[in-house]
Amino acid sequence: MGVTKADLFTAQQNQLATWAKVLGHPARIAILQYMLKENTCICGSLVEELGLAQATISQHLRELKDAGLIKGTVEGTSVCYCIEPKAWARAEAAFAKLFATYTPIDSCC
């Protein structure tokens, strides 16, 4: 979304859109699912797990980190990543709130 258009929306709408965009790629979903399953910091095992090139995984990790959903720490010559718990909870709550606003109706197009 262009900078000139973001000001038309609330901060919450912009944040939700950022999270939705970063979650819009299956490789990023796979990365997050792996991190959630392992429930520990991940240091380099994603290449073997996902079968993607290191450069590709690095790009997806950067997108997830830029969106705030994961955090990284330098350990020697590598970076280890894990879920950012506070941002994860905010994203979970924001999506739940959005989905909870839907009220089914009997007739619709």
PEQUIKA-V432994 format. One record per pair of residues at least 24 apart in sequence whose ideal C-beta (glycine too) atoms are under 10 Angstrom apart, sorted by the first residue. I is the first residue (numbers start at 0). J is the second residue. D is the distance in Angstrom with one decimal. If there is no record, write none. Layout:
I:J:D + I:J:D
This chain:
11:89:9.9 + 11:93:6.7 + 11:96:8.8 + 11:97:9.4 + 12:93:9.7 + 12:97:9.7 + 14:66:9.1 + 14:67:8.9 + 14:86:9.7 + 14:89:7.9 + 14:90:8.3 + 14:93:6.9 + 15:89:9.9 + 15:90:8.2 + 15:93:5.2 + 15:94:7.2 + 15:96:9.1 + 15:97:6.6 + 17:65:8.7 + 17:66:5.5 + 17:67:8.3 + 17:68:9.6 + 17:90:9.5 + 18:66:6.0 + 18:67:8.3 + 18:68:7.0 + 18:86:8.7 + 18:87:10.0 + 18:89:8.8 + 18:90:4.9 + 18:91:9.8 + 18:93:7.2 + 18:94:7.5 + 19:66:9.7 + 19:90:9.5 + 19:93:9.7 + 19:94:8.2 + 19:97:9.5 + 20:62:8.7 + 20:66:7.8 + 21:59:9.0 + 21:62:5.4 + 21:63:6.0 + 21:64:9.6 + 21:65:7.7 + 21:66:4.0 + 21:67:9.0 + 21:68:6.7 + 21:69:9.9 + 21:90:9.6 + 22:62:9.9 + 22:63:9.0 + 22:66:8.4 + 22:68:8.2 + 22:90:8.6 + 22:94:9.1 + 23:62:10.0 + 24:58:10.0 + 24:59:6.8 + 24:62:7.7 + 24:63:9.6 + 25:59:10.0 + 26:51:6.3 + 26:55:7.1 + 26:56:7.6 + 26:58:9.1 + 26:59:5.1 + 26:60:9.9 + 26:62:9.6 + 27:56:10.0 + 27:58:9.9 + 27:59:5.1 + 27:60:8.7 + 27:62:6.5 + 27:63:5.8 + 27:66:9.1 + 27:68:8.8 + 27:69:9.7 + 28:59:9.8 + 29:56:9.9 + 29:59:8.8 + 30:56:7.2 + 30:59:5.8 + 30:60:6.8 + 30:62:9.6 + 30:63:6.6 + 30:68:9.8 + 30:69:8.2 + 30:80:8.4 + 31:59:9.7 + 31:63:7.1 + 31:68:7.1 + 31:69:7.7 + 31:82:7.5 + 31:87:9.1 + 34:60:10.0 + 34:63:9.1 + 34:68:9.5 + 34:69:7.0 + 34:80:7.0 + 34:81:6.4 + 34:82:5.6 + 35:81:10.0 + 35:82:6.7 + 35:87:9.1 + 37:81:9.0 + 38:81:8.7 + 38:82:8.5 + 39:79:9.1 + 39:81:6.9 + 39:82:9.9 + 40:69:9.9 + 40:70:9.3 + 40:71:8.8 + 40:72:7.3 + 40:74:8.3 + 40:78:9.7 + 40:79:4.2 + 40:80:6.6 + 40:81:4.4 + 40:82:9.4 + 41:69:9.0 + 41:71:9.6 + 41:78:9.7 + 41:79:6.5 + 41:80:5.3 + 41:81:6.8 + 41:82:9.7 + 42:71:9.8 + 42:72:9.3 + 42:74:6.3 + 42:75:9.1 + 42:77:5.5 + 42:78:7.6 + 42:79:4.0 + 42:80:7.8 + 42:81:9.7 + 43:74:9.8 + 43:77:5.6 + 43:78:8.9 + 43:79:8.1 + 43:80:9.8 + 45:80:8.5 + 56:80:10.0 + 66:90:8.6
